[in-house]
Amino acid sequence: MKDQIHEKERTLQFQDLIEQHKGILLKVARTYCRNETEREDLFQEISIQIWRSMDRYNSEFKISTWLYRISINTAISFYRKHSKRQENTIPLDENTPAYADENTEKETQLDMLEKFINELNDFDKALMLLYLEEKSHIEIADITGITPSNVGTKIGRIKEKLKLRFSKINKL
C-alpha cells in the first residue's frame, strides 16, 4: 500500500514537472529534430529519461539546469541514432515558406542562422541553444559539465564561425 502511494505521488510530481517545464523539452526537441514526428518521439524519449532520473535529482542545482542536461544528452543520443536514417532523406520543414521572396530579410537571416546552428556538432549546437536561451555561462557550465570560462571561449568561437558563414553569403 505504501509503495502504491509513493508511486502515485511520484507520477503526479512527474506530470507536474513535465507540464511546468514543457518549453525546455520542446526547445531542445526542435533544435535537434526538424520533422514533427521525430520531435514528438524525442520529446517522449526525454520524458522517459526524466522519469528514470527523478530519484537522482540533486536539489543543489536548479531544476531547469537538471532538465536541460537530461534533455540535451538524450537529444544528442537520439540524434546520433536517427542521423544514419536521415542521411539519405531531405525532410520538408513545415515552417519553410513555399517561396523565399515571401520572407522578410530578418526572417531569411533567422532561417539561415537556424540552418547554420543545425550544421554544428552536437555539443556546439547545445551550447548555442543555451546561449540563445540567455543562460549565464555558469548555468551553461552546470548543464554541459565544462568550466564557465571554457563556455565563454567556445561560444565566442562558435559566434565567429557563424559570422564568417554569414559574411560569405553576403558577399555572394
CNS distance restraints for C-alpha pairs under 8 A (distance, minus, plus):
assign (resid   1 and name CA) (resid   5 and name CA) 6.42 0.50 0.50
assign (resid   2 and name CA) (resid   6 and name CA) 6.21 0.50 0.50
assign (resid   3 and name CA) (resid   7 and name CA) 6.03 0.50 0.50
assign (resid   4 and name CA) (resid   8 and name CA) 6.10 0.50 0.50
assign (resid   5 and name CA) (resid   9 and name CA) 6.19 0.50 0.50
assign (resid   6 and name CA) (resid  10 and name CA) 6.08 0.50 0.50
assign (resid   7 and name CA) (resid  11 and name CA) 6.08 0.50 0.50
assign (resid   8 and name CA) (resid  12 and name CA) 6.26 0.50 0.50
assign (resid   9 and name CA) (resid  13 and name CA) 6.13 0.50 0.50
assign (resid  10 and name CA) (resid  14 and name CA) 6.08 0.50 0.50
assign (resid  11 and name CA) (resid  15 and name CA) 6.17 0.50 0.50
assign (resid  12 and name CA) (resid  16 and name CA) 6.15 0.50 0.50
assign (resid  13 and name CA) (resid  17 and name CA) 6.02 0.50 0.50
assign (resid  14 and name CA) (resid  18 and name CA) 6.17 0.50 0.50
assign (resid  14 and name CA) (resid  51 and name CA) 6.68 0.50 0.50
assign (resid  14 and name CA) (resid  54 and name CA) 7.86 0.50 0.50
assign (resid  15 and name CA) (resid  19 and name CA) 6.11 0.50 0.50
assign (resid  16 and name CA) (resid  20 and name CA) 5.97 0.50 0.50
assign (resid  17 and name CA) (resid  21 and name CA) 6.08 0.50 0.50
assign (resid  18 and name CA) (resid  22 and name CA) 5.34 0.50 0.50
assign (resid  18 and name CA) (resid  47 and name CA) 7.36 0.50 0.50
assign (resid  21 and name CA) (resid  25 and name CA) 7.03 0.50 0.50
assign (resid  21 and name CA) (resid  64 and name CA) 7.55 0.50 0.50
assign (resid  22 and name CA) (resid  26 and name CA) 6.15 0.50 0.50
assign (resid  23 and name CA) (resid  27 and name CA) 6.03 0.50 0.50
assign (resid  24 and name CA) (resid  28 and name CA) 6.31 0.50 0.50
assign (resid  24 and name CA) (resid  64 and name CA) 7.79 0.50 0.50
assign (resid  24 and name CA) (resid  67 and name CA) 7.52 0.50 0.50
assign (resid  24 and name CA) (resid  68 and name CA) 6.84 0.50 0.50
assign (resid  25 and name CA) (resid  29 and name CA) 6.13 0.50 0.50
assign (resid  25 and name CA) (resid  43 and name CA) 6.33 0.50 0.50
assign (resid  25 and name CA) (resid  46 and name CA) 7.20 0.50 0.50
assign (resid  25 and name CA) (resid  67 and name CA) 7.83 0.50 0.50
assign (resid  25 and name CA) (resid  68 and name CA) 7.66 0.50 0.50
assign (resid  25 and name CA) (resid  71 and name CA) 6.28 0.50 0.50
assign (resid  26 and name CA) (resid  30 and name CA) 5.98 0.50 0.50
assign (resid  26 and name CA) (resid  39 and name CA) 7.84 0.50 0.50
assign (resid  26 and name CA) (resid  43 and name CA) 6.69 0.50 0.50
assign (resid  27 and name CA) (resid  31 and name CA) 6.15 0.50 0.50
assign (resid  28 and name CA) (resid  32 and name CA) 6.41 0.50 0.50
assign (resid  28 and name CA) (resid  68 and name CA) 7.97 0.50 0.50
assign (resid  28 and name CA) (resid  71 and name CA) 6.55 0.50 0.50
assign (resid  28 and name CA) (resid  72 and name CA) 6.50 0.50 0.50
assign (resid  28 and name CA) (resid  75 and name CA) 7.13 0.50 0.50
assign (resid  28 and name CA) (resid 129 and name CA) 7.61 0.50 0.50
assign (resid  29 and name CA) (resid  33 and name CA) 5.78 0.50 0.50
assign (resid  29 and name CA) (resid  39 and name CA) 5.23 0.50 0.50
assign (resid  29 and name CA) (resid  40 and name CA) 7.80 0.50 0.50
assign (resid  29 and name CA) (resid  42 and name CA) 5.99 0.50 0.50
assign (resid  29 and name CA) (resid  43 and name CA) 6.09 0.50 0.50
assign (resid  29 and name CA) (resid  75 and name CA) 6.83 0.50 0.50
assign (resid  30 and name CA) (resid  34 and name CA) 6.18 0.50 0.50
assign (resid  30 and name CA) (resid  39 and name CA) 6.23 0.50 0.50
assign (resid  31 and name CA) (resid 118 and name CA) 7.22 0.50 0.50
assign (resid  31 and name CA) (resid 125 and name CA) 7.97 0.50 0.50
assign (resid  31 and name CA) (resid 129 and name CA) 7.41 0.50 0.50
assign (resid  32 and name CA) (resid  39 and name CA) 7.86 0.50 0.50
assign (resid  32 and name CA) (resid  75 and name CA) 6.44 0.50 0.50
assign (resid  32 and name CA) (resid  76 and name CA) 7.64 0.50 0.50
assign (resid  32 and name CA) (resid  79 and name CA) 6.59 0.50 0.50
assign (resid  32 and name CA) (resid 118 and name CA) 7.40 0.50 0.50
assign (resid  33 and name CA) (resid  38 and name CA) 6.00 0.50 0.50
assign (resid  33 and name CA) (resid  39 and name CA) 5.31 0.50 0.50
assign (resid  33 and name CA) (resid  42 and name CA) 7.86 0.50 0.50
assign (resid  33 and name CA) (resid  79 and name CA) 7.60 0.50 0.50
assign (resid  34 and name CA) (resid  38 and name CA) 7.51 0.50 0.50
assign (resid  34 and name CA) (resid  39 and name CA) 7.05 0.50 0.50
assign (resid  34 and name CA) (resid  91 and name CA) 7.42 0.50 0.50
assign (resid  34 and name CA) (resid  93 and name CA) 6.37 0.50 0.50
assign (resid  35 and name CA) (resid  39 and name CA) 6.18 0.50 0.50
assign (resid  35 and name CA) (resid  91 and name CA) 6.64 0.50 0.50
assign (resid  35 and name CA) (resid  92 and name CA) 7.43 0.50 0.50
assign (resid  35 and name CA) (resid  93 and name CA) 6.68 0.50 0.50
assign (resid  36 and name CA) (resid  40 and name CA) 6.27 0.50 0.50
assign (resid  37 and name CA) (resid  41 and name CA) 6.30 0.50 0.50
assign (resid  38 and name CA) (resid  42 and name CA) 6.03 0.50 0.50
assign (resid  39 and name CA) (resid  43 and name CA) 5.99 0.50 0.50
assign (resid  40 and name CA) (resid  44 and name CA) 6.20 0.50 0.50
assign (resid  41 and name CA) (resid  45 and name CA) 6.19 0.50 0.50
assign (resid  42 and name CA) (resid  46 and name CA) 6.05 0.50 0.50
assign (resid  42 and name CA) (resid  74 and name CA) 7.96 0.50 0.50
assign (resid  42 and name CA) (resid  75 and name CA) 6.70 0.50 0.50
assign (resid  42 and name CA) (resid  78 and name CA) 6.86 0.50 0.50
assign (resid  43 and name CA) (resid  47 and name CA) 6.17 0.50 0.50
assign (resid  44 and name CA) (resid  48 and name CA) 6.25 0.50 0.50
assign (resid  45 and name CA) (resid  49 and name CA) 6.32 0.50 0.50
assign (resid  45 and name CA) (resid  74 and name CA) 7.23 0.50 0.50
assign (resid  46 and name CA) (resid  50 and name CA) 6.20 0.50 0.50
assign (resid  46 and name CA) (resid  70 and name CA) 7.08 0.50 0.50
assign (resid  46 and name CA) (resid  71 and name CA) 5.53 0.50 0.50
assign (resid  46 and name CA) (resid  74 and name CA) 5.94 0.50 0.50
assign (resid  46 and name CA) (resid  75 and name CA) 7.39 0.50 0.50
assign (resid  47 and name CA) (resid  51 and name CA) 6.21 0.50 0.50
assign (resid  48 and name CA) (resid  52 and name CA) 6.24 0.50 0.50
assign (resid  49 and name CA) (resid  53 and name CA) 6.09 0.50 0.50
assign (resid  49 and name CA) (resid  70 and name CA) 6.99 0.50 0.50
assign (resid  49 and name CA) (resid  74 and name CA) 7.40 0.50 0.50
assign (resid  50 and name CA) (resid  54 and name CA) 5.94 0.50 0.50
assign (resid  50 and name CA) (resid  67 and name CA) 7.40 0.50 0.50
assign (resid  50 and name CA) (resid  70 and name CA) 6.76 0.50 0.50
assign (resid  53 and name CA) (resid  57 and name CA) 6.71 0.50 0.50
assign (resid  57 and name CA) (resid  66 and name CA) 7.31 0.50 0.50
assign (resid  59 and name CA) (resid  63 and name CA) 7.47 0.50 0.50
assign (resid  61 and name CA) (resid  65 and name CA) 6.46 0.50 0.50
assign (resid  61 and name CA) (resid  66 and name CA) 6.70 0.50 0.50
assign (resid  62 and name CA) (resid  66 and name CA) 6.53 0.50 0.50
assign (resid  63 and name CA) (resid  67 and name CA) 6.13 0.50 0.50
assign (resid  64 and name CA) (resid  68 and name CA) 6.01 0.50 0.50
assign (resid  65 and name CA) (resid  69 and name CA) 6.19 0.50 0.50
assign (resid  65 and name CA) (resid 139 and name CA) 6.79 0.50 0.50
assign (resid  65 and name CA) (resid 142 and name CA) 6.88 0.50 0.50
assign (resid  65 and name CA) (resid 143 and name CA) 5.53 0.50 0.50
assign (resid  66 and name CA) (resid  70 and name CA) 6.35 0.50 0.50
assign (resid  66 and name CA) (resid 143 and name CA) 6.84 0.50 0.50
assign (resid  67 and name CA) (resid  71 and name CA) 5.89 0.50 0.50
assign (resid  68 and name CA) (resid  72 and name CA) 5.85 0.50 0.50
assign (resid  68 and name CA) (resid 143 and name CA) 6.40 0.50 0.50
assign (resid  69 and name CA) (resid  73 and name CA) 6.08 0.50 0.50
assign (resid  69 and name CA) (resid 143 and name CA) 4.89 0.50 0.50
assign (resid  69 and name CA) (resid 144 and name CA) 6.62 0.50 0.50
assign (resid  70 and name CA) (resid  74 and name CA) 5.97 0.50 0.50
assign (resid  71 and name CA) (resid  75 and name CA) 5.96 0.50 0.50
assign (resid  72 and name CA) (resid  76 and name CA) 6.09 0.50 0.50
assign (resid  72 and name CA) (resid 126 and name CA) 6.61 0.50 0.50
assign (resid  73 and name CA) (resid  77 and name CA) 6.35 0.50 0.50
assign (resid  74 and name CA) (resid  78 and name CA) 5.98 0.50 0.50
assign (resid  75 and name CA) (resid  79 and name CA) 5.81 0.50 0.50
assign (resid  76 and name CA) (resid  80 and name CA) 6.15 0.50 0.50
assign (resid  76 and name CA) (resid 122 and name CA) 6.16 0.50 0.50
assign (resid  77 and name CA) (resid  81 and name CA) 6.26 0.50 0.50
assign (resid  78 and name CA) (resid  82 and name CA) 6.20 0.50 0.50
assign (resid  79 and name CA) (resid  83 and name CA) 5.64 0.50 0.50
assign (resid  80 and name CA) (resid  84 and name CA) 7.38 0.50 0.50
assign (resid  82 and name CA) (resid  86 and name CA) 6.53 0.50 0.50
assign (resid  83 and name CA) (resid  87 and name CA) 6.12 0.50 0.50
assign (resid  84 and name CA) (resid  88 and name CA) 7.82 0.50 0.50
assign (resid  85 and name CA) (resid  89 and name CA) 7.49 0.50 0.50
assign (resid  86 and name CA) (resid  90 and name CA) 7.22 0.50 0.50
assign (resid  92 and name CA) (resid  96 and name CA) 7.87 0.50 0.50
assign (resid  97 and name CA) (resid 102 and name CA) 7.29 0.50 0.50
assign (resid  97 and name CA) (resid 103 and name CA) 7.60 0.50 0.50
assign (resid  99 and name CA) (resid 103 and name CA) 7.78 0.50 0.50
assign (resid 100 and name CA) (resid 108 and name CA) 7.95 0.50 0.50
assign (resid 103 and name CA) (resid 107 and name CA) 5.75 0.50 0.50
assign (resid 103 and name CA) (resid 108 and name CA) 5.94 0.50 0.50
assign (resid 104 and name CA) (resid 108 and name CA) 6.22 0.50 0.50
assign (resid 105 and name CA) (resid 109 and name CA) 6.22 0.50 0.50
assign (resid 106 and name CA) (resid 110 and name CA) 6.17 0.50 0.50
assign (resid 107 and name CA) (resid 111 and name CA) 6.07 0.50 0.50
assign (resid 108 and name CA) (resid 112 and name CA) 6.18 0.50 0.50
assign (resid 109 and name CA) (resid 113 and name CA) 6.07 0.50 0.50
assign (resid 110 and name CA) (resid 114 and name CA) 6.13 0.50 0.50
assign (resid 111 and name CA) (resid 115 and name CA) 6.17 0.50 0.50
assign (resid 112 and name CA) (resid 116 and name CA) 6.04 0.50 0.50
assign (resid 113 and name CA) (resid 117 and name CA) 6.07 0.50 0.50
assign (resid 113 and name CA) (resid 162 and name CA) 7.62 0.50 0.50
assign (resid 114 and name CA) (resid 118 and name CA) 6.12 0.50 0.50
assign (resid 115 and name CA) (resid 119 and name CA) 6.43 0.50 0.50
assign (resid 116 and name CA) (resid 120 and name CA) 6.78 0.50 0.50
assign (resid 116 and name CA) (resid 162 and name CA) 6.89 0.50 0.50
assign (resid 116 and name CA) (resid 165 and name CA) 7.77 0.50 0.50
assign (resid 117 and name CA) (resid 125 and name CA) 5.94 0.50 0.50
assign (resid 117 and name CA) (resid 128 and name CA) 7.38 0.50 0.50
assign (resid 117 and name CA) (resid 162 and name CA) 7.94 0.50 0.50
assign (resid 118 and name CA) (resid 125 and name CA) 6.67 0.50 0.50
assign (resid 120 and name CA) (resid 124 and name CA) 5.93 0.50 0.50
assign (resid 120 and name CA) (resid 125 and name CA) 5.55 0.50 0.50
assign (resid 121 and name CA) (resid 125 and name CA) 6.06 0.50 0.50
assign (resid 122 and name CA) (resid 126 and name CA) 6.30 0.50 0.50
assign (resid 123 and name CA) (resid 127 and name CA) 6.32 0.50 0.50
assign (resid 124 and name CA) (resid 128 and name CA) 6.23 0.50 0.50
assign (resid 124 and name CA) (resid 154 and name CA) 7.78 0.50 0.50
assign (resid 124 and name CA) (resid 155 and name CA) 7.92 0.50 0.50
assign (resid 124 and name CA) (resid 158 and name CA) 7.23 0.50 0.50
assign (resid 125 and name CA) (resid 129 and name CA) 6.16 0.50 0.50
assign (resid 126 and name CA) (resid 130 and name CA) 6.31 0.50 0.50
assign (resid 127 and name CA) (resid 131 and name CA) 6.04 0.50 0.50
assign (resid 127 and name CA) (resid 140 and name CA) 7.21 0.50 0.50
assign (resid 127 and name CA) (resid 144 and name CA) 7.95 0.50 0.50
assign (resid 127 and name CA) (resid 151 and name CA) 7.72 0.50 0.50
assign (resid 127 and name CA) (resid 155 and name CA) 6.91 0.50 0.50
assign (resid 128 and name CA) (resid 132 and name CA) 5.89 0.50 0.50
assign (resid 128 and name CA) (resid 155 and name CA) 7.07 0.50 0.50
assign (resid 128 and name CA) (resid 158 and name CA) 7.97 0.50 0.50
assign (resid 129 and name CA) (resid 133 and name CA) 6.21 0.50 0.50
assign (resid 130 and name CA) (resid 134 and name CA) 6.52 0.50 0.50
assign (resid 130 and name CA) (resid 135 and name CA) 5.65 0.50 0.50
assign (resid 130 and name CA) (resid 140 and name CA) 6.47 0.50 0.50
assign (resid 131 and name CA) (resid 135 and name CA) 5.59 0.50 0.50
assign (resid 131 and name CA) (resid 136 and name CA) 7.52 0.50 0.50
assign (resid 131 and name CA) (resid 140 and name CA) 7.70 0.50 0.50
assign (resid 131 and name CA) (resid 155 and name CA) 7.79 0.50 0.50
assign (resid 135 and name CA) (resid 139 and name CA) 5.92 0.50 0.50
assign (resid 135 and name CA) (resid 140 and name CA) 6.24 0.50 0.50
assign (resid 136 and name CA) (resid 140 and name CA) 6.19 0.50 0.50
assign (resid 137 and name CA) (resid 141 and name CA) 5.97 0.50 0.50
assign (resid 137 and name CA) (resid 148 and name CA) 5.08 0.50 0.50
assign (resid 137 and name CA) (resid 149 and name CA) 7.60 0.50 0.50
assign (resid 137 and name CA) (resid 151 and name CA) 6.02 0.50 0.50
assign (resid 137 and name CA) (resid 152 and name CA) 6.57 0.50 0.50
assign (resid 138 and name CA) (resid 142 and name CA) 6.22 0.50 0.50
assign (resid 138 and name CA) (resid 147 and name CA) 7.74 0.50 0.50
assign (resid 138 and name CA) (resid 148 and name CA) 5.23 0.50 0.50
assign (resid 139 and name CA) (resid 143 and name CA) 6.29 0.50 0.50
assign (resid 140 and name CA) (resid 144 and name CA) 5.99 0.50 0.50
assign (resid 140 and name CA) (resid 148 and name CA) 7.36 0.50 0.50
assign (resid 140 and name CA) (resid 151 and name CA) 7.04 0.50 0.50
assign (resid 141 and name CA) (resid 145 and name CA) 5.36 0.50 0.50
assign (resid 141 and name CA) (resid 146 and name CA) 5.00 0.50 0.50
assign (resid 141 and name CA) (resid 147 and name CA) 5.36 0.50 0.50
assign (resid 141 and name CA) (resid 148 and name CA) 5.19 0.50 0.50
assign (resid 141 and name CA) (resid 151 and name CA) 6.39 0.50 0.50
assign (resid 142 and name CA) (resid 146 and name CA) 7.30 0.50 0.50
assign (resid 146 and name CA) (resid 150 and name CA) 6.39 0.50 0.50
assign (resid 146 and name CA) (resid 151 and name CA) 6.77 0.50 0.50
assign (resid 147 and name CA) (resid 151 and name CA) 6.27 0.50 0.50
assign (resid 148 and name CA) (resid 152 and name CA) 6.38 0.50 0.50
assign (resid 149 and name CA) (resid 153 and name CA) 6.27 0.50 0.50
assign (resid 150 and name CA) (resid 154 and name CA) 6.01 0.50 0.50
assign (resid 151 and name CA) (resid 155 and name CA) 6.01 0.50 0.50
assign (resid 152 and name CA) (resid 156 and name CA) 6.02 0.50 0.50
assign (resid 153 and name CA) (resid 157 and name CA) 6.28 0.50 0.50
assign (resid 154 and name CA) (resid 158 and name CA) 6.16 0.50 0.50
assign (resid 155 and name CA) (resid 159 and name CA) 6.04 0.50 0.50
assign (resid 156 and name CA) (resid 160 and name CA) 6.25 0.50 0.50
assign (resid 157 and name CA) (resid 161 and name CA) 6.18 0.50 0.50
assign (resid 158 and name CA) (resid 162 and name CA) 6.16 0.50 0.50
assign (resid 159 and name CA) (resid 163 and name CA) 6.06 0.50 0.50
assign (resid 160 and name CA) (resid 164 and name CA) 6.14 0.50 0.50
assign (resid 161 and name CA) (resid 165 and name CA) 6.37 0.50 0.50
assign (resid 162 and name CA) (resid 166 and name CA) 6.32 0.50 0.50
assign (resid 163 and name CA) (resid 167 and name CA) 6.10 0.50 0.50
assign (resid 164 and name CA) (resid 168 and name CA) 6.20 0.50 0.50
assign (resid 165 and name CA) (resid 169 and name CA) 6.50 0.50 0.50
assign (resid 166 and name CA) (resid 170 and name CA) 6.16 0.50 0.50
assign (resid 167 and name CA) (resid 171 and name CA) 6.25 0.50 0.50
assign (resid 168 and name CA) (resid 172 and name CA) 6.81 0.50 0.50
